[in-house]
C-alpha cells in the first residue's frame, strides 16, 4: 500500500476511535446524570432536542420579515388575519394526532373471509384544532397567507401537504378508482380507505383555491373531508367563495349541502376582503415576456434558456439538455421537446396544440420549476380550443409557483384580444365588471368575444391577471427555481 495513503488511513482510524470513546464516555456521563439528577438530565435533553429541532420562525415573525424587506406592505386587516394563522399554527404545534391503523394488506380469499378492515373512526379527535377557511376575491392575499402558514411549520412536522384543490381531487379520484379495483366484486365504500391513506401521509393539509364545479367532486367531498378529519387531519383552506356559495346552481346541489354544513361547523370561516387589492399595488416587472416574434427576441430567449440550462461546462455534463424526455401522466406518455431536470422548453403548438388536460399541465409544472413557451400567437375564434388550453396551462403554472419565460406575437396580456390596446369597444358590462374586480384595464388587455359564459369570462380575466403577477420581480424571486 502507498505509504502516504497508509498514513492517512491510520490517522482516520485514530480519529474514529477517539470519537467513539468520547461518545461512549459522554453517554455514560449523561446516563449517570439521569440517575443522580433527573432535573439536570431533563435540561440537557431539552437542549439536545432544541439543537435537533431549533425553534421555528412563526407566521407573525415571518410576516414582519417580509414587510421589513419590502416584499409585502403592512396592512392592518392582513395583520389581523396573520394573527388568526398564528393562533392556529400554535395549536397545530401542540397537537398530537391519533395513530392510524394499517390497512389490511393481504388479498387472499381466506384473509378476506376471516379478517376485517380496521374500523373507521366516527368522530374527529376532541384535541384536534378547528380548521381555517379563508375566503375572498382575487387579490386578497389568500395564497400568500397559506404559504406563510405552511412554510413556517417546523421540520419536526413531516406529515404535511400543501396542494391546489384541483390537483388534490385528481389524486383522490385516482386513488378511489384503484381502491375499487382492489375491492373487486366484494364491493364496499372506497372513500374510507382512501381517506385513511391520505391521513396517514399528512395530518396537516393546506388546500389552495378550494372550489367545486364538478358533480363527481361534489358527490364524494363530504365523506372524504369527514373521513380525513375523523382520522385527525387538520386543514387550512383558501377559496374565492363563502361555503354557502360553493357549487351554486350545481346539479343535485341538495346532496352537497351536508359538505357545506361540515365546512361551517368544523372550520373558522374568515372573510379576507378588506377593500385592498394586493395585485393592484404597483410592482416592478421582471423581463420574462418578449414580443413581437423577431429574430432579436428569439436570440434573447435562447440566451436565457442556455444560461439556465448550461451555466457551467460541469453543469452541462451533470444535467444535460435532453430531447423528447418522457413523463407519464394518467398512464400516458408526454414528450418534453427540450429539458434538463429542472428547466423545460415547449413551443406554443407543442404545449397547447395537442389535446392535453389540466392533469397533464400539473404534471409538467410538478416536474419543472422553470418553463419556456415560445411563439405564442394572437388567438381568435379559430383557436378557441388552444386558448382554453393555454388558460388551463397558465393556471397550472400559477398554482405550482412556476417561473415562466414567453415569446409572443403581441404583448402577452393581449393574446386573446379582439381589438388593439387602448380600445375598449365591444366589451360587455359583465366582462368589464369581472376585469375591474381583478384589477385589469381593458386598455391593457383589450377585450375578447371568444369567451361568453360567466365561467369562461372569469377564467379569461383571471389568466390575464395571473400573467401580470407572474411577470413581476417578486414572482421571479419567489417562484420555483
Secondary structure by P-SEA (a helix, b strand, c coil): ccaaaaaaaaaaaaaaaaaaaaaaaaaaaaaaaaaccaaaaaaaaaaaaaaaccccccaaaaaaaaaaaccccccaaaaaaaaaaaaaaaaaaaccccbbbbcccccccccccccccccccccccccccbbbbbbbccccaaaaaaaaaaaacccccccbbbbcaaaaaaaaaaaaaaaaaaaccccccaaaaaaaaaaaaccbbbbcccccccaaaaacaaaaaaaaaaacccbbbbcccccccccccccccccaaaaaaaaaaacccccccccccccccbbbbcccccccccaaaaaaaaaaaaaaacccaaaaaacccccbbbbbcccbbbbbccccccbbbbcccccccccccaaaaaaaaaaccbbbbcccccccccaaaaaaaaaaaaaaaaaabbbbbbbcccccccccccccccccccccaaaaaaaaaacccccccccccccccaaaaaaaaaaaaaaaaaacaaaaacccc
